[in-house]
Amino acid sequence: MIKLYGLRMSNYYSLVKAVMIEKGLEFEEVKAPPTQKEDNLARTPMGKMPSIEVDGVYLSESMAIINYLEQIQPEPSLLPANPIEAAKAVELALHIKLDVELAARRLLPAAMFGGTASEELIESTRQEVLRGMQAVSQLLVGKPYAAGDTFTVADLYLNYSMGLATTISKKMFDHDLLADHPQISELLAMLAERPSIAQVTAEAAAK
Ligand SMILES: N[C@@H](CCC(=O)N[C@@H](CS)C(=O)NCC(=O)O)C(=O)O
């Protein structure tokens, strides 16, 4: 059985967990905080969460894990069958992850853990996150899901990345990231009710 390492409070852990639920895979959750300790680094070389273990092999990075899960359990697929549509879904997921969430994360210590950030860092992050949101908005198809008519990895990254980016943006530069993107807000409301996502949310709240 697949072991999923990390903590339920992590958005990327939650994302991978939702994928396994979507695919009906059996898995065991193992509590593993992000540390630079040897055993954790063996599982996940940056010490981050999540990671999985399959037959004694460790794998980190949510996109690599999803790619593996997609191959061992192709149905239901989290990518459109058409190759270019599948690539567009991954493109959108990457822009959400790298240009919105990861950009905003630079201010995470200041926003949530009592750290400090220079005015320059706040302003450069603001500009980058807004540019990322423009890219996401340009690529987002809707109708009804992020990449088109089926639920894909793009919806998962949208669901699990926007919360953190929105919170950080509100706190650090008093900007409501979703205010100019009602289509994204509506999609997020729909995704929150999806059974896999609702289950992950409920279990994280229960601890
Ligand atoms: N690129 C990684 C990101 C994982 C990540 O940033 N995890 C966070 C928790 S949501 C973490 O472990 N942070 C602790 C750290 O940065 O040391 C992925 O997609 O899986």
The ligand as a Gaussian input file, in Angstrom:
#p B3LYP/6-31G(d) Opt

LIG

0 1
 N        7.300000      21.772000      -4.812000
 C        6.781000      21.024000      -3.691000
 C        6.383000      22.007000      -2.615000
 C        6.117000      21.346000      -1.294000
 C        6.054000      22.380000      -0.177000
 O        6.370000      23.562000      -0.365000
 N        5.651000      21.898000       0.995000
 C        5.611000      22.773000       2.147000
 C        4.347000      22.528000       2.954000
 S        2.893000      22.922000       2.031000
 C        6.765000      22.426000       3.075000
 O        7.086000      21.280000       3.271000
 N        7.399000      23.476000       3.614000
 C        8.476000      23.332000       4.564000
 C        9.773000      23.847000       4.021000
 O        9.770000      24.645000       3.061000
 O       10.817000      23.469000       4.557000
 C        5.605000      20.147000      -4.139000
 O        4.963000      20.505000      -5.137000
 O        5.362000      19.089000      -3.551000

